[in-house]
Amino acid sequence: MYSHGMWVSAAALMSATTVLVAGPAASAQAEIDFVIPSGPLEAGLRLLAEQSGERVLYDAALVSGRSAPAVSGRMTTDAAIARLLAGSGLRPERTAANVLIVRAERAAGSDAASVLDEVVVTGSLIRGISDGPSPVVVVSRDELDRDGRASVAEALAALPQAFGGTGNEETTQNGADRSATNGAFSSGINLRGLGADATLVLVNGRRIAGSGAKGDLADVSGIPTNAVDRIEVLLDGASALYGSDAVGGVVNIILNRRFDGAETRLRLGQTTDGPAGEYGVAQSVGRRWSGGGGFLSWDYLQREALPASARAQAATADLSGLGGTDRRTIYGAPGNLVRFDAATQSLVPTFAIRPRSGSSAVSAADFVAGAVNLQNQRSGVNVLPRQTRDGVYAAFDQALGDRLVVTGDVRYGDRRYETTAAPSLSLITVDGRNPFYVSPTGAASHQIAYSFAGDLGNPALSGRAESLGLSLGGEYRLGGDWVLDAYVAYAEAQDSGRITNQVNTARLREALGTAADSPLTPFSPARDGFFNPFGDGSANTTTVLDFVGGGYSANRYETESRSLTLQADGSLFDLPAGAVRLALGGTVRIEAFQTAFTNFTSALTETVRVSAPSDRQIDAVFAEARVPLFGGNLRRPGLERLELSLAVRAERYDDIGSTTNPKLGILWSPASDWIVRGGYGTSFRAPALREVNDPASAGPTLLPGPTGQTVTLIQYGGNPGLDPETARSWTAGLEYRPRDRPEVGVSLNWFRTRFEDRIGQPAAESILTVLSDPALVSFVRRISPSTDAGDRALIQGLLDLPTTASATAFPAEAYGAIVDARYVNTAEVEIEGLDLSGRYGFSTGADLWRLGASVSHLLRYDTQATPTAPVVDVLDRPNFPLSWRGRITGDWIRGAWSARLAADLTNGYEDLAGRAIDGWITTDAQIRYAPEGPGPWAGVTVALSVQNLFDADPPFYDAPEGIGYDAANASLLGRFVSLQVTRRW
């Protein structure tokens, strides 16, 4: 919309998050004491927005270089802005109760776009609606800059209502991402902890294509940050307005469209101890002409990796030095001779290989009974990958006559990542066919728990995530205040990744001598050498290691979305309290998803599997009405305003059926300074295409059970019978906003969501207990092929399928169970909590001071894995949401100088063993210089920002993965200093 002219109430200068609230009606404005000195017009408009608490939007290029007179005294906002703009050639236009737009003076009706510029706030489909029954948080362009954020993802992660456990690049390799679908290190948004797939993300009100292994993660990392005008976050279920995925809420990223001039941004950042440095450059250009304009933006950012070795809590799996447990693995280099212990259902080391001289064991004396060689599986890995990001955005709008405006935009993101995986581990079986074989007991063979850390180092991960979004539409004035909006949109996303330097187990067996010399390989152990598993990681030749470590794997996930939308909105008729307004329309959307996998880690030939494309069509119709019962010219004591909001959306999926979702809301002002809001609605999440259509597959394994190890066939794959996940949401809120003190306000919002029929794989998620857990009995079929002919035929038929891996590993008679690990509707989640925010502003002479706070308090987070499983409250557990998250900000502004100090807080909690995990407080700071008026510094803004000013380490958590912190609720980045220089041309 309007570049750098977005001022959202007084809190736009005091808090990274501001709840959107109703302003006073234009017909009954309060008089306010304004103190605005003469000077640059843009500075005067900012002060007017701060002192009035209203939203003042303007094109920065339009007001640049203009001066304004002093405005002082008690008056209405309309009177104040009229005085401020007097003689400037500009005029104010009120488009909503608390929204003013500054325009150039021109003849009435000469610009069709002027009628179509009413603000559409996320949470409503009706133009000009400035508030609603659901809370909306706004992060403005100015807030992004004042917080020193380099990306949209960073800005949203700072919201107290956001949870970092899924769709977060830092959780992917640090044991905290329970979804395990973010292999491309994408940045998603997870409101309320209900899942990144249950938060709908829009760009300019349009859906973006999903990313990740299931195509259901909205990756915002490719969005050019310098093109962002504002971000609106609806904290309520909203499928009645937007359809699928809007369960935890809706994030609408509004990109700039109206811009005249150019802007250059340069950014440098670095942790104070060295790693994870970043640099970026961004350029925007725009041009406005008669009836339209165009905008182009490019954003580049590169960040180096953060090695685990640079952080004590991630460097080693031996956490004993931090007060935790030594969680290093028994797969070592040198390795350990092991045996399977049926009593504990685990591998038990019997001898440690410890060469007395040289690099390899050569006799029984080189083994130590009862000892263990432990290996640090965190060696060589990264906490954060190296990321390089390019983002491009272009937009245009053009009026064609007095009624039609045509708009279009294109957005492209290209992100590349590089990192490392943990060293390869293998349980090696070796016998006398290997010339290096030696036994401390004289046994014919041994199993060795071995790490390839010394031989091969770390596997290398690299990949690319591309995204594209296109939109072309038109807005047509039908008559009166009715407007028809029609657009077509296209979006696609592609994630591709590759892992190299992996062990190929088939080649390893050949190099060990336990498999015959194969004509399919150019390698011959007799000629090129055998692999020595009795060494310390330096006992094998380069030729042998190149052969064994030549394994690799690759994947590609492609998602596509095409849609056509028609919508109209306007006034139906007038009531004494105001006009009844209606929006209605329909959408047709086609979604598609495809996967491709390449694997060369377990066979002598490469395996390639490309899934058949899966797609579906969604047809939707929707409507929303706003009905004012009191307000305007109809007020009563205790009924300053009473308004109903009604919405409904019906959708038909050609693969999973139909769903209809209503939403009812109410806004009530018992007095002019108070607003009470409430709402109820249903929402849903449609199954991802992969969850429905993933090809069936199966494979054998040994699973522990009540009577010992059981040969089990596990079935995987999609489920065409899946139903949508459904949710019911309740919200209620109270807002105090004194009309004579717009810089002061407090809001309290209560929410509750019951999320049912959640899709999951309960058997796969609890695979080690699936045979013994009573709650999972419905996913297990016990069989006895040796005594039951029907069972024999069943298991043999499954083993004969071409999609069953390792079908000959065990005879059919050996199987005792079949486990269904396919996707099913089974889980349930219920959350409840409170959001509290407040602001306070005051002046001391020429100094402006603004204080703000935003806190989210979860009261419960109950989960039930299956209908027969117990309900478990996972609140305040590692890798799950916490009870308290808050952010406090303080700003000082004096002329060209400003500063910010902010603190983020989380509560303490306990791990599953009852050990305390401390709360965490981090502090951010910024000082900024942005001179107004002419001179050598005109148009320049310099900002020095520090995140985690006091370099506070995250609280220690003795994680089973051997990582010393909870990556879902903290970060290991450390103190980060950045310098950003912006120049407006």
N, C-alpha and C positions, 0 to 999 in steps of 0.2 A: 504494500500500500504506500505509505508516505515515509520516505527514508529519514531516519533520525528525527522525525517530528512526532514520534509516538510517545505521549506522556500519559501514563495510566494512573490517574489520581495522584495524590501526594506521595504514595508509597513507591512510585517509580524511582524515587531517589533514596529510598531507605531500605528496601528489602528486595531480595531476588525473587520473591513471590508475592503477588498481590491478589487477593480474592476480588473478583469483579463484582461490584455492588451497584445498586440503583442510585442514581443521582436525583436531585430534586426536579420536579417537572418544570418545564420551561415557563409554564404559565404562572407558576408560584415560586419564583426563585427567591432564595434568601439573599439578604444584603450582607456583604462581607467587607471587612476592613482590608483594602488592598494597599500595599506599599511596593510600587514598582518604579525604580529610578529610570531616568532617561538613559538611552544607550542603544545597542544593537537590538533590532526587532526580535531576533531569535531568542536572545536572552530574556527579553520582556515576555515573550510567549511562554517560555519555560516557567518563569516566576508566576505568571497568571495561572498556569496549570497547577503548580504546586499550591498556591494560595486558595484556589477555588475547589480543588479536588476533582475537576472535570477533565475529560480527555480532549486535548487540543491536537489535531492532526494537521500537518502542513508539509508541503514539499520544501525541503531545506534549501534547494536551489531558488525557490520562489521568494523566500524571505532574506536570503543571503545579501549582505551589503546594504540593507535598509535599516533606517534608524526609527526609533519610537520615542514619543514624549513620555514624561513621567506621568504615572497614574496613581493618585493617592486619594484615599477617602473611603467612605462606606457606600457601597453600591452593589448592584447585581453583576453577575459575571458577564451577561450580555452588554451591559453598559460599559463595563471595564474594557472588554475587548474592542468595542466600538471606538472608544477613546484611543486605545493603543494603536489601532489601524488607521486612524484618521489621517487622510492625506497621503496614504501609502500606495494607493491604487489597488489595495486588497480589501476583501470583504469577508466577514464571518458568515458561516452557514451552519445552523443547528440541524443535525440529521438524526439526533436521538436526544433523550432527556438529559444526558450528561456528555454528549459528544458534539464538539465543534470542529468544523473544517474551515481552514483559511484558503480562499480562492482569489484568483485575479478577477477584478471587476470586468464584466462584459455584458453585452446585451442579453436580456432574458431569452432563453431558448436557443442560444447559439451553440451550446455544447450539450449534445445528447448524453454525454457521460455524466454530467452533473446530477442527473436524476438517478443514476445508477450507482452512485458512490456511497450509498448508505452502508454502514458497517454491518456485516454479518458476523455475529459473535458465535464461536463454537459453543454448541449446546442449544442452538435454535436454527431453523431453516428460514426464518422470517427476517427480512431486512429491517434494519432500524431498531431491532430489539437489543437493548443494552444490558439486560440482565435476565436471569431465569431462576427456576427453582433449584437447580443444581449448581454447586460451587465451581467456579472457573478460576484457575490461576493463570496469570499472564507474566511471561518473562519477556521484557522488551529488549530491543537492540541495545539500548543504553545499559540495561542490566547485564547483558552478556559482556559488554566492554568493561564495565565497572568491576565485574568479578574476575576479569582476566582470563576468561575461558577461551580455549582454542577451538572448541567444537561444540556442536549442538548436544552431543552425547554428554559432555562434561557438564553443561549447564543443567540438563535434565537430571543427571545423577545427583546434583546438589539439592533437589527437591526432597523435603522430608517424606513425601508420599511415595517416592521411588525406592525400589529394592534392587540391589545389585547382584542378586544370586543367579540370574539367567540373562543371556544376551549381553554379557559383560566380558570384554577381552581379558581382563585380569583373572577371571574365575576359570577360564577354559583349561589352563594347565596347572591350576593351583588348588584343585580338589574341592571346588565350591559350586560348580555348575551341575545341578542334579539332572538337567535335561540332556546333557551330552550331545547336543545337536549344533553347537556353535564352533565347528572346527575351523571356520574361516576368520575367527577372532573379530566378529562383527560387534556392533554396538546397538543393542536394542533398548527398549524401555519397558519396565516391568512395574506398573502401578499397583500398589497395595500388596505386592508379592503374589498376585494371582497368576503370574506367568507373562512372559513377553508375548506369547501367542494370544493372550486375553486382553491386550492393550492395543486398541486400534490407532494406527499412525497415519495421518493425512499430511499431504503437502499441498498447500493452497486449496484445501478442502477435497483433494483427490487422493484415492488410495494409491499406495506404492506397492510394488511387487514384493512378495515375501522372499526371504533368504534362508540359509541354513539347510540342514540335512532333511528337513521336512517341508521347507518352503513356507514356513509360518512365522518367521522372525523378521520384523521390519527393521532393517539395518539403516540407521540414520548417519552412518559415518561418511557416506558419499555426498552429503548435502553441503554445498559451499557455505561456510559459516558467514562470510562477509555479505552474502545475499539475503540473510535472514532479517526480516523486519521485526517480527515478534513470534513468540510461541505461546499458544493458548492450550491449557491443559484442563480438560473437563474431568472432574473427580467423581464420576458417577457412571453407572451403566447407561448405555445410550443406543442400544440396538433399535429402539423405536424410531430413531432418527437416522442412524448410519449403517445399520445391519450388523453382520457378523463381526466378532472379535471385540466389540465395544462393551466388555464386561467390567474390567477394572477401571476403565476410563478411556478417554480419547485425547490424543495429542495432535494438534493441528499446527504445523510449522508454516507460517505465512512468510513467503519470500517477497522481496521488493519487486515492484513493478514500475512505480513512478519515480523517476530519478533524472535530474538534469545536471550534467557535469561529469566529473570523474573522481574516483577515490582510489588511492593506493595505500596498501597496508603492508608493513614489514614486521615480522615477529621473530624474536630469538628467545629461547628458553633453555634452562639447564637445571638439573638437580645440583645442589650445592656440593655434593660429593662426587660429581663427575658423570655418571651414566644417564641414559635416557634424554640426551639433549635433543632439541627440536628447533627447526627453523621453518618459516613459512613466508609466503608472499601472496598477495591477493590484489586483484585489480577489478574495478567496476567502472563502467561507462554507461551513461544514459543520455537520452535526448528527448525532449518534449517538443512537439510541434502542434499545429492547429488540429485539435480533435483527437490527439493520440500521442504515442511515444513508444520508445523502445529501450530496453535495458539488457546489458550483457555483463556477466560476472564470472571471474575465474579465481579459484582458490587452490593453493598448493601448500601442503604441509608434510614435512618429513620428521619422524621421530625415531631415534635410535633405540635399540633394545635395552631393557633393564635386566642384566644378568642376575640369576639367583645368587651367585657368588658375592654380589655387592650388598646383600642384605642378610644379616645373621639369621633371621627368622625363616629364610628360604634356602640358605646355602647348603645345609646338610640335614639329612633325615635323622641325625642323632641330636635330638632336642634336649638331651639331659643337661647340657650346659645352660639351658634357659629354664630349667626346672621341670622339664617334661620327660619324655620317654625316648629311648634309643630305638628308632623305627627303621634303621637301616635293614636292607634285605639280606637274606642268606645266599642270594645269587651273587657270587663274588668273583673276583679275579685276583689271586687264585680262587677257585671254587671250593665247594664242599661236597663230599660224598653224602648222599641222603637216602632215607628209606621212608616209605609211607607208613604212618602210624594210624591204624584203624580206630584206636580209642579216641584220638584227638582230631581225626579226619584231616591230617596235615602232614607235610613233609618235615622230617626231623633230621637234622645234621648228625652224622655219625663220626666223620673224620673231616678235619680241615686240611686242605692241601697246603703245605708250607715248605717249599723247597729250601733245603739248608744251604745250598749254593747253586748259582746259576738261576735260570728263569723258569725251570720246570722240574717237577718231581720225577725222580729216576729210580727210587727204591721205596720200600715200605717205611724207611726211616724218615721220609719226607711227608708223612701224614701224622697228624696229632689227634688222637682219639678224644672225643668229647669237646673239642674246641670248635669254634665257628669263625669263619672269615666273613665279616660284614662289609657290605658295599653301600656307598652313598648313592642312592638312585637319583638324587637331586643334582649330581655332578654334571656340569655343562649345560643345564637347562636355563631358560629365561623366565622371569616373572611376567614381563611384557615383551611382545615381539617387536621387531623393527617394522614400522609401518610407513608407507609412502602413499599419500592421498592426493588426487586431483579431482576437483569438482567444477563443473561448468553449468551455468544457468543463463538462459536467455528468455525474454518475455516481451510482448508487445500488446498494445491496445489501440484501436482506431475506431472513431465514431464515423458511421456511414449515414449521413442525414441526421434528423432530429430524434430518431427513435432507436436506432440500432448501434450497438458497440460490439465489435469483434475483438476477441482476446485470444492469445495463444502463448504457450510457454513450452520450453524443452529443458530437461535437466539430465545431466550425465555425470556419473561418478565412477571413478576408477581407483581402486585401492589395492595395493600389493603388500604382502607381508612375508617376512622371513624370520624363522626362529629354529629352535632345536627341540627334539624330543628326548625323553629319558633314554639312557643306553639300553640296547637290546638285551634281553634276558632269555635264557633257554634252559630247559631241563634236558640235559644231554645223556643219552644212553650210549655207552662205549664198552667195547669188549676187546678180546685179543686180536681181532683183525686190524686194529689200529696199532702201528709199531711203537707208539708212545705209551701204550697201555701198561699200567702198573697197579697192583692191588696191595693194600696193607693187610688183607685177610686171605688172599689167595682165591677170591671169588672170581667166577668166569666173566662177570660183567658188573658194571657199576652205573648208578645214575649220579650225575654231577649237576648241582645247581650253579650255573655259570653266568657271569656277566661279560658282555663284549665291550665294556667301557674302555679297557686298555687296548684291545685289538682294533676296534673300529671307531671308537669315540661315540659321539651322539648322532643319531639320525637327523637329517636336515629336512625341515618343513618349509615349504614355500607355496604361495598361492596368490590368487587374484580374485577380487570381488568387483563385479561391474554392475551398474544399475542404470536404467534409462527410464525417463518419464516424459510423455508427450501429452499435451492437452490443447484442443482447439474448440472454441465455443463462441457463443454470441448471447448478448443480453438485449432483449427487445421490449420497449415500453408499449404495453398493450392499450393503455388508456387509464386515466385516473392515476392511482399509485400502483397498479398491477404491472409486474415485470415478468417476462418469460425468460428463463435461463436454460440454454441447451448447450451441451458439450459432449465431445467424444474424447476419450482418454485411452492411452496405451502405456503399459508399464512392463518392464521385464528386469529380471535380476539373474545373474549367473555367478555362482561360486565355484571355483576350481582350485584344487589343492594337490600337492604331490609330496610324498615322503621318500627320500632316497637314503642310501647307506644303511639299509636294513638287512638283517640276516634272512637268507633264503633257506628254510629248513630242509628242503629236498636236496639242495646243493650241500648243506652242512652234513647230512647223512652220508652223501657220497664222499665228501672229504674226510669224514671220520672212518670210512671203511665199512660202516654198518649197512650200506646200500651198495649195490653193484655199480661198477664203473659204467656210466650211461653213455650211449652213443649220441644222445641228444645234447650233450655239452662238450665244449672243446677241452674240458679239464680231465686230467687223469691223475689220480693220487699217486700211482706208481711212478709217474714221470714228474708231476709238478709238486708233489709233497702232500702229506696228510695233515689234517688239522689236529693240533695238539691241545686237548682240553685240560691238561694237567699243569698248564703254565700260569704265569702271573700277568698275562696280557701282552707280553713282549716276546713270546716264544714262537710265533708263527710268521711265515714269510709273507712278503707283499703279494706274491702270486696267489697264495692260498687265501689270504684275506680279501683280495679283489674278487675272487670267485665266490666265497661264502657271503661276503657283504654286498653282493651285487643286487640284492633284493630291493624292490620298490613297490609302491602302491600309489594310485591316483584316484581322484573322484571329481565328479562334476554334477552340480545341481542347477537346473534351469527352471525358472518360474516366469509365467507370462500372464498378463491380465489385459483384457480389452473391454471397454464399457461405453455405453451410450446413456445419457441422462437428460431428461426433460423435467423442468420444474417451473412452477409459477407461484407467485405470492403477491398478496395485496390485501386491501380492506374489503370485507364483505358488507358491513353496515355499521352504523354508529349506534352506540348505547350512551346513556347519560355520562358514563365514566370514560368513554372513549370508543375507538373503533375496534370492532372484532376483526382480527386479522387471521389469514389462512395461507398456508403453503401446502402444495400438493404436487405430486409428480411420480415418476417411475424411472426405473433403471433396468437395463439389460447388461449383464456382465458375463464374460467367458474367461475362465481360469484354466491354466494348463501347467503341468509339472512333469519333468523328466529327469532321470538320473543315469549316470554312467560310471562304472567302476572298472579299474584296471588293477590287477594284482599279480605280483611276481615275488611272493614271499613264501609260498608253500608247495610249489610245483616246479618242474623243470621247464615248463612252458608258460608263457604269459596267459592269464585268464582275463577276458574282457566281457563285461556284462552291461548291456545297454537296455534300460527298461523301455517298454512301449510307452509312448506319450499318453498321459492320462489327462482328461479335461472334463469340464462340466459347464453348464450354463445356469445362471441365476437370473430369475425375473423377479422384480420387486416393485411394489407400489407403496406409497407413503403419504402421510398427511400430518400436519401440525396446525393447531389453532391456539390463539391467545385471546382470552375473553376477559375484558376488564369489568368487574362488578362494582367496584368503588374506586374513586380517584377522579382526577380531572375536575369536572364541574359537579361531581357527586361525592361529597365527603360527609362523614358522620363521625362523632366522637368515637375513637377507637378503631375507626375505619378510614384512615387517610388513603389507603390503597388496598384493594383486594383483587387479585387477578388469578385466573385459572390458565394452566397450560395443559393441553391435551395433544398427544401424539400417538401414532400407530404406524407400524410397518409390517407388511406381509411379504414373505420371500418364498419362492419355490426353487429348490435345487433339483436338477434332473437326475441326481444320483442318490440323494438322501431324503428327499421329500420336502415338505413345506413347514414353515414356522411363522407365527404371528406374534408380534411383541408390542404391547401397549406401554405408555408412560403417562402418568398423571402427576401434575405438579401444582403448587400453590405458592403465591407471593402475597404476604400480608404486612402492611405497615400500620400498626396500631397508633403510632405517632410519627411525626415527620423524621425523627432521628433514628427510628427503629425499623428493621426489616426482619420478618420471620419467613423462612422458606421451608418447604417440605416436598417430598416426592416419593413415588413408588413406581417401579417399572420392572419389566423382564428383559433379559438380554440373552444372547446365545453366542456360541462359537461353533462354526461348522467344522467337521473333521477335515484335517488337511488331506489333500489328495493322496499323499503317500500313505497316510493312515488307512485310507480306504482301499487303495489299489496296489500297495507294495507287493511284489511277487512273493508267492509262498516259498518257503525254504525250510529246511530242517537239518539237524545235525546231532550226533550222539555225544554224550558226556557222562562222566561219573559224578553222581550227586550224593551227598550224605543223607541218610534217612534214619529212621528209628532202629533199623536192624543192620546198619552199616552202609557201605557203598552200593549204589544201585545204578545199573546201566540204564540211562534215560535218553529218550529221543525228544528233543526240544523242537517245537514247531514255531516258526516265525512268519511274519507277513502281515499284509493289510487285512481289513475286515469290511467287506462291502455292506454288512449289516449294521454299521455304526450309526448311531443317532447323534444329533447335535448336542453339545454340552449346553445346559440351560442354567440360568441364574435369575434370582430375584433380588432386587436392591431396594433398600429404604434409605432415605436421607432426610435430615431435618437440621435447620440452622437458624442462628440468631445473629443479627448484625447490628451493632451500634455505631452510628456515624452522625455526629452532631453537625447540623447544617452550618452553624456559625464557626465550627472548628474542623474544616475538612482535612486538616493534617493529623487529626486524631481519629482513631477507629479501632474497634475490637470485633472479631467474629469468632463464632464457635459453631462447628458443624459436626453432627453425628452421622455415622454411616454404618450400614450392615449389609452384607452380601452373602447369600447362600448359593453356592456354585455346585450344581449336581450333574450327575452323569459324565463326570470328567473322564477323558480318554487317557488310558495308560496301558502299561504292560506289567500288571502286578506280579506275574510269575517271573518275568525277566528281572524286575527290580528287586526281587527277594529270592534269587535263584538258589542260594545256598541253604535256604530254609523252606523251599517250596514243598518238599516231600514230607515235612514234619509240622508245618504251620496249619492249624485247623482253619484259619481264615482263608487259606488258599486251596482248600480241598476241591473246589469246583473247577480248578484249572489242572487237576492231575487225574489221569486215568491209569489205574493200576492194571497191569496185564500179566499173564502167565503163559507165554507162547509155548512152553514145553509141555503144558498140560491141557491147554485150551486151543482147539483148532481155529476158532474164530479169532482169538488174539493172535495166533500164528499168522493167519492170513492178513489181518490188519497191519501188523508191524512189517511183514514182508512187502506188502503193497506200498507202504510208505518208504521203505528202504529202496524200492525199485524206482521211485520217482527220480527223474533227472535233476531235480532241485534239491535232493538230499545229499549233503556233503559227507565225505568219509563213511559211505554206506557200508563198506566192508570192514570197518574197524572192529566190529563185534558181530558175532553170529546172531541171527534173529532170536534164537532161543534164550540168549543172554539178557534180553531186555526185560525190565520189570516195571517200567512206567513210561507214559507219554505225557509231556507237559505242554500245555497250550500257552505260549508266550506271545500270542498275537494281540493286536490292539483291541481293547474292549471298553465299553462304557461301564465304569465301575466305581470310581472314586467320588468323594464329596468333600468340599471345603466350605467352611463358614467363618467369616471374619466380621469383626465389629470394632469400631474405634471412634476417636474424636480428632478433629483438626482444630487447632486454635491459632489465630494470628492476631497481631496487634501492631499499631503504628503510633508514633508520637513525633511531632515536629515543632520546632520553635526557632526563633531568630534572636540573635544578640548582636545588635548593630548590623554590620554588613555580613555577618556570618549566619549561614543557614545550617541547622542541625536536624538530622532525621534519624530516628531509631525505629527498628522494626524487628519483629520476631514471628517465626512460623514453626509450629510444633505439630507433629503427628503422633498420636498415642493409640496404639493397637491394644484393645482390651482382650481379644482372644483371636486365635488362629487355629481352629479345630479341623482336623483332617480324619478321614475314614477311607482306608485303602480299598476296601470291598464292603458290600452290605453286611457281611458277617463279621467284619473286623471291628475291634473296639475303636471308639472315637479318641483321638490323641490330640492334645493341645501342643503344637510344635512351636508356639511363640517362645522367643528367647532361647532358641536352640541354635547351635552352629549351622550355618548355611540356610537358615530360615529368617524371616523378618523379626525385628526386635520391637519391644514395647514402645520405646521412645526414640524418636529422631527429631532433631530440631536445628534451626539455624537462626542466629541472632546477628543483626547488622547495625552498624552505626556509620553515618555519613556526615562529613563536614564539607561545606561548599562556600567558597568566597571568591567571587569573580572567576578568573580563569583557573583557579586552583581548587582541587577537591581531593578528598581522601576517604577511604573506606576501611573499616575494620569489621571483620565478620568471624563468627565462631560456629562450628558445626559440632553437635553433640549426639552421642548415643549412650544408651544405658548399659550397665554391666549385666552379665547373665552367667549361665553355667553350661558346661559341656555335659554329655550324657553320663559321665561318671561323677557328676556333682562338683567338679572342680571349677573354681571361679574364673570368669573371663571379665576383666575390668571394662568399665566404660571408657569412652574415647572422646577427647576434645581436641579439635584442631582449629587453628586460627589462620585466617587469610587477611592480607593487607594490600592496599593499593594507594598510590599517590599519582595524581593525574594533573597535567597542565594542558589547558585548551583555551588559548587566548581568543578573544573576540575582536572583530574589527580589522582594519587594514594593518599592514606591516609585514616584516619578513616572516613572521610566524603565523600569518593569516591562514586559516584552514588546517593548521597542524594540531594534532593531539598526541601527546606523549604520555604513556602510561607504564609505570613500573609496578608489577604485581608480584606478590609472594604468596604461594599456597603452602599451607602447613608451616607457618612462620617459625614456630619453635621446634620444628623437625620431630614431632611427637611420633614415636613408634606405635604401630597398632598393638592392641592388647594381645598378650600371648595366648595361644590356643594350641593345645597338644593334639593336633589333628592326626587321625590314623594314617593319613597319607604321608606323614613325615614332614608336614609344613607347619610352621609355628604361628599361624594367624588364620583368621576366618575371612577369606577373600570375598565372601558375599557381603560382609558388613564393614570392611576396612580396606585400606590400600597400603602397599609397601613403597609407593613412589618416593615418599619423603619430602623434604623441603624443595620446592620448585620455584625458581625465579624466572620471570619473563619480562621482556621489554617489547612493547608494541608501539610503533610510530605510524600514525595515520595522517594522510594529507588529502584534503579535499581540493579539487582543482576547479 
